[in-house]
Every structure is written in C-alpha cells, then in structure tokens.
Amino acid sequence: MITVWGEGRGFRVIWLLEEMGLPYRLRDVDLLKGAESDPEFMAINPGGFIPALQDGDRVMVESVAILQYLLGRYGPSPLAVGPADPAYGDWLQFLHLGEAGLMTPSFFSWAGGAFGPDGAGEDWTGKLALEIFRSRRRLIARQLGQAPYMAGETFTAADISVGYALLWARRQGVTALTPAEQAYIDHVTAREGFDRAIARCQHTKSWDPPSGG
C-alpha cells in the first residue's frame, strides 16, 4: 500500500493518485508541532519536510519527483507525455516549473512576512523571490494563450503541478490570479479527481473555493 505522509505539497501527490485510481493511505504530519515530535515520520524523512511517499521499501520526498515516479512505476498514463510526443518538452518544463519556478519563490516571498521579523516580507530577498515568481507566470500566460493546458490539449500531471502552485499562491495572498489563470484553475479543479483529493485532504479542504478569486 502506498502511504503519503503529509498534505501541503502532498496534495499534488494525492490528486495524481486519485486521477490514476491507485490505492493509498494518507498519514497526517503536523509540522506546527515540529517534525521532531513525530519520530515515525522522521524515520521516513529525516529532513523533516512534507510530503513523503512510501511505496514498499522505496521512499520519495520531493513532490514533483514523486509525480514522475508514480507515472513511471504505475503507468502508462494519459497524465504523462512520452519523449516521442511533440508536447513532451512543454510537459516536462511545466511539470517542474510548478515547483522550481512557482512554489519555491512564492513560498519564500510569503514566508518572510508570515514568520520573519517586521519588514522581512519587504526586504531585498522577498522582493526578488516575488519578481522571480511573476516572471515565471509569464510563461504560463503565453501557454494559456495558445492551449488550454500546460502540455497542450490534454490535462496532465503538469497541470497538477502548476495548478496547485497557483492555488497556493492565491490562498496565501501572494497574488491575485489573472482572468486567464482563474479560468484555467476553474477548469482543472472541475475534475472528479480533484474533488476526491479535496475530500481526502482536510487541511486543503479548508481553502477558499477555486472560483473565489
């Protein structure tokens, strides 16, 4: 049985698992109490961050790597694009952009104001992180100007990666979504797989509805 440790970015993993119809269990990890207070989790991921995926003896701890692992191990799946497909480059680029180009800079832009001393959210590093996040969104704008999804005409794991990042940034007040981004989010979150994932993830379920602006 596949075990997913923690929500947060782990929602991406749950969403993919629901789309693929794979059985799993979700094990909550309360990072507000400190990962060190959960020795069972620390034995899985001594780095103390979520998510982690346990599949037999295999443990994975990077959310996008987990997506690729599941697609490769339990595919073939229409949620992945193969190297021979003309859309492969877009798929791979946006799959990783969702974390490296969107989630990471938006998180650090937000975290300074959320957890740092007064003014930390407006310091040089916070402003640079926000600018990186904004610049990567221009790639999304260009893609949405020519196709409904990140890899073209079909929903894939790249939309799970990018869609979650945009939802998170909006939820945390990092940014308001553009009309095109909001229409995209409305589209990808209308899927039954997303609804099933939300039903399983109680912390994420408390977020504003996707159409909330």
C-alpha positions as CSV (number, residue, x, y, z in Angstrom):
1,M,0.0,0.0,0.0
2,I,1.3,3.5,-0.9
3,T,1.5,5.9,2.0
4,V,1.6,9.6,1.6
5,W,3.0,11.5,4.6
6,G,1.6,15.0,5.0
7,E,-0.5,17.4,3.0
8,G,0.9,20.7,1.8
9,R,2.6,19.9,-1.5
10,G,1.5,16.4,-0.8
11,F,-1.9,17.4,-2.2
12,R,-0.3,17.2,-5.6
13,V,0.5,13.6,-4.9
14,I,-3.0,12.8,-3.6
15,W,-4.5,14.5,-6.7
16,L,-2.4,12.4,-9.0
17,L,-3.2,9.2,-7.1
18,E,-6.9,9.9,-7.4
19,E,-6.6,10.7,-11.1
20,M,-4.7,7.4,-11.6
21,G,-7.1,5.4,-9.4
22,L,-4.3,4.0,-7.3
23,P,-5.0,2.8,-3.7
24,Y,-3.2,4.7,-0.9
25,R,-3.4,6.0,2.6
26,L,-2.8,9.5,3.9
27,R,-0.8,9.9,7.1
28,D,-1.1,13.3,8.6
29,V,2.0,15.1,9.7
30,D,1.6,18.2,12.0
31,L,4.6,20.4,11.2
32,L,3.3,23.1,13.5
33,K,4.2,20.8,16.4
34,G,7.6,20.2,14.9
35,A,8.6,17.3,12.8
36,E,10.9,16.1,15.6
37,S,7.8,15.4,17.7
38,D,6.8,12.7,15.1
39,P,9.7,10.1,15.3
40,E,7.8,7.8,12.9
41,F,7.8,10.5,10.3
42,M,11.4,11.5,10.9
43,A,12.4,7.9,10.3
44,I,10.8,8.2,6.9
45,N,12.2,11.6,6.1
46,P,15.0,12.8,8.4
47,G,14.9,16.1,6.5
48,G,11.6,16.8,8.4
49,F,9.6,18.2,5.5
50,I,6.5,17.1,3.6
51,P,5.4,15.3,1.6
52,A,7.0,11.9,1.6
53,L,5.8,8.9,-0.2
54,Q,6.4,5.4,1.0
55,D,5.9,2.6,-1.6
56,G,7.2,-0.7,-0.1
57,D,10.8,-0.1,0.6
58,R,11.0,3.0,-1.6
59,V,10.8,6.4,0.0
60,M,10.5,9.6,-2.1
61,V,10.5,13.1,-0.6
62,E,10.2,15.7,-3.5
63,S,6.7,16.3,-4.7
64,V,7.4,16.6,-8.4
65,A,9.8,13.6,-8.3
66,I,7.0,11.7,-6.7
67,L,4.7,12.5,-9.5
68,Q,7.2,11.3,-12.1
69,Y,7.9,8.2,-10.0
70,L,4.2,7.2,-9.8
71,L,3.7,7.8,-13.5
72,G,6.7,5.8,-14.4
73,R,6.1,3.0,-12.0
74,Y,2.4,2.6,-12.4
75,G,1.9,3.9,-15.9
76,P,1.4,4.1,-18.8
77,S,-1.0,7.0,-18.0
78,P,-2.5,9.8,-20.1
79,L,-1.3,12.1,-17.4
80,A,2.3,11.7,-18.7
81,V,3.7,12.6,-22.1
82,G,6.3,10.4,-23.7
83,P,9.6,11.6,-25.3
84,A,8.3,10.9,-28.8
85,D,5.3,13.2,-28.3
86,P,5.7,16.8,-29.6
87,A,4.3,18.1,-26.3
88,Y,7.0,16.3,-24.3
89,G,9.1,19.4,-23.8
90,D,6.1,21.5,-22.6
91,W,5.0,18.7,-20.3
92,L,8.4,18.3,-18.7
93,Q,9.0,22.1,-18.4
94,F,5.7,22.9,-16.7
95,L,5.8,19.8,-14.5
96,H,9.0,21.2,-12.9
97,L,8.1,24.9,-13.3
98,G,5.2,24.3,-10.8
99,E,7.7,23.7,-8.0
100,A,11.0,25.3,-9.1
101,G,9.6,28.4,-10.8
102,L,6.3,29.0,-8.9
103,M,6.1,27.3,-5.5
104,T,9.6,27.9,-4.3
105,P,9.9,31.7,-4.9
106,S,6.3,32.3,-3.9
107,F,6.8,30.4,-0.6
108,F,9.9,32.5,0.3
109,S,8.1,35.7,-0.7
110,W,5.3,34.8,1.6
111,A,7.3,33.2,4.5
112,G,9.2,36.4,5.3
113,G,6.0,38.2,6.1
114,A,4.4,35.2,7.8
115,F,7.2,34.1,10.0
116,G,10.0,36.7,9.8
117,P,10.6,39.9,11.8
118,D,8.9,43.1,10.9
119,G,9.7,44.2,7.4
120,A,11.1,40.8,6.4
121,G,8.5,40.3,3.7
122,E,9.6,43.6,2.0
123,D,13.3,43.0,2.1
124,W,15.5,42.5,-0.9
125,T,15.3,38.8,-0.9
126,G,11.5,38.8,-0.5
127,K,11.1,41.2,-3.4
128,L,13.5,39.2,-5.6
129,A,11.5,36.0,-4.9
130,L,8.3,37.7,-5.8
131,E,9.8,39.0,-9.1
132,I,11.0,35.5,-10.0
133,F,7.5,34.2,-9.3
134,R,6.0,36.9,-11.5
135,S,8.4,36.3,-14.3
136,R,7.6,32.6,-14.4
137,R,3.9,33.4,-14.6
138,R,4.6,35.0,-18.0
139,L,5.4,31.5,-19.3
140,I,2.0,30.3,-18.1
141,A,0.3,33.3,-19.7
142,R,2.0,32.5,-23.0
143,Q,1.0,28.8,-22.8
144,L,-2.6,29.6,-21.9
145,G,-2.7,31.9,-24.9
146,Q,-2.2,29.0,-27.2
147,A,-3.6,25.9,-25.4
148,P,-6.0,25.0,-22.6
149,Y,-3.4,23.0,-20.6
150,M,0.2,23.1,-19.8
151,A,1.1,20.3,-22.3
152,G,-1.4,21.3,-25.0
153,E,-4.9,19.9,-25.5
154,T,-4.9,17.3,-22.7
155,F,-4.9,17.5,-18.9
156,T,-1.7,16.0,-17.4
157,A,0.4,15.9,-14.3
158,A,1.9,19.3,-15.4
159,D,-1.5,20.8,-14.6
160,I,-1.5,19.3,-11.2
161,S,1.9,20.8,-10.5
162,V,1.2,24.3,-11.9
163,G,-2.5,24.3,-10.7
164,Y,-1.5,23.6,-7.1
165,A,1.1,26.3,-7.1
166,L,-1.3,28.9,-8.4
167,L,-4.0,27.8,-5.9
168,W,-1.5,28.0,-3.0
169,A,-0.2,31.5,-4.0
170,R,-3.7,32.9,-4.2
171,R,-4.7,31.3,-1.0
172,Q,-1.7,32.7,0.9
173,G,-2.3,36.2,-0.5
174,V,0.9,36.2,-2.6
175,T,-1.0,37.2,-5.7
176,A,-4.4,37.6,-7.3
177,L,-4.8,35.4,-10.3
178,T,-5.2,37.0,-13.7
179,P,-8.5,36.2,-15.5
180,A,-6.7,33.7,-17.7
181,E,-5.2,32.0,-14.7
182,Q,-8.5,31.9,-12.9
183,A,-10.3,30.4,-15.9
184,Y,-7.5,27.8,-16.0
185,I,-7.9,27.0,-12.3
186,D,-11.7,26.7,-12.6
187,H,-11.2,24.3,-15.5
188,V,-8.6,22.0,-13.9
189,T,-10.3,21.9,-10.5
190,A,-13.6,20.9,-12.0
191,R,-12.3,17.4,-12.4
192,E,-13.6,14.5,-10.3
193,G,-10.1,13.6,-9.3
194,F,-9.6,17.0,-7.7
195,D,-12.9,16.7,-5.8
196,R,-11.8,13.3,-4.5
197,A,-8.4,14.6,-3.5
198,I,-10.0,17.6,-1.7
199,A,-12.3,15.2,0.2
200,R,-9.3,13.3,1.5
201,C,-7.2,16.3,2.4
202,Q,-8.9,18.0,5.3
203,H,-6.4,20.9,5.6
204,T,-6.5,21.7,1.9
205,K,-10.3,21.3,2.0
206,S,-10.5,24.4,4.3
207,W,-9.1,26.6,1.4
208,D,-11.4,29.1,-0.4
209,P,-13.4,27.6,-3.3
210,P,-11.3,27.6,-6.5
211,S,-13.6,30.2,-8.1
212,G,-13.2,32.6,-5.1
213,G,-10.8,34.9,-7.0
